[in-house]
Amino acid sequence: MKQRLKRLLSVVALALLALPAWALSLDEAKDSGLVGERNNGYLGIVVDNPGADVRSLVADINRKRKAAYQDSARSAGVDLQVIEARIGQRLQNKAKPGHYIESGNGGWRRK
């Protein structure tokens, strides 16, 4: 019984260690058409019913982007919205063909 419990705990530990390998990457999400670059420098979800992994990925990246944008705005002495707009334009310009970008009317289009 004790050995069986040890074996079960080992399998669970290995499975938990492998979870990050199963996580959706930003490139995979963009290549799959799940997310795209918005005009304001943040990621947006393109699909109607995203999975929890997509929502989590977007929230995590947008949280990190906002922190970086706030630092840049403080350093440059400009409003956050100025940085967001500039970086949003750059990210859309750098988007690969086939990836989604937000259009001027708030919809999505493939680049």
Residue pairs with C-beta under 8 A, 6 or more apart in sequence:
23 53
23 57
24 34
24 53
24 54
24 57
26 35
26 43
26 57
26 61
29 35
29 54
29 57
30 36
30 95
30 96
30 99
30 100
31 98
31 99
33 46
33 47
33 99
33 100
33 110
34 45
34 46
34 47
34 50
34 54
35 43
35 44
35 45
35 46
35 54
35 57
35 58
35 100
36 43
36 44
36 46
36 95
36 99
36 100
36 101
36 102
36 108
37 43
37 44
37 88
37 91
37 92
37 95
37 99
37 100
37 101
37 102
38 44
38 88
38 102
39 85
39 88
39 89
39 92
39 102
39 104
40 81
40 84
40 85
40 88
41 65
41 69
41 83
41 84
41 85
41 86
41 87
41 88
41 91
42 62
42 65
42 66
42 84
42 88
43 57
43 58
43 61
43 62
43 65
44 58
44 102
44 108
45 54
45 55
45 58
46 100
46 108
47 54
50 58
65 87
69 80
69 83
69 84
69 87
70 80
72 83
73 79
73 80
73 82
73 83
76 82
76 83
92 101
92 102
92 111
95 101
95 111
96 111
97 110
97 111
98 110
98 111
99 110
99 111
100 108
100 109
100 110
100 111
101 108
101 109
101 111
102 108
103 109
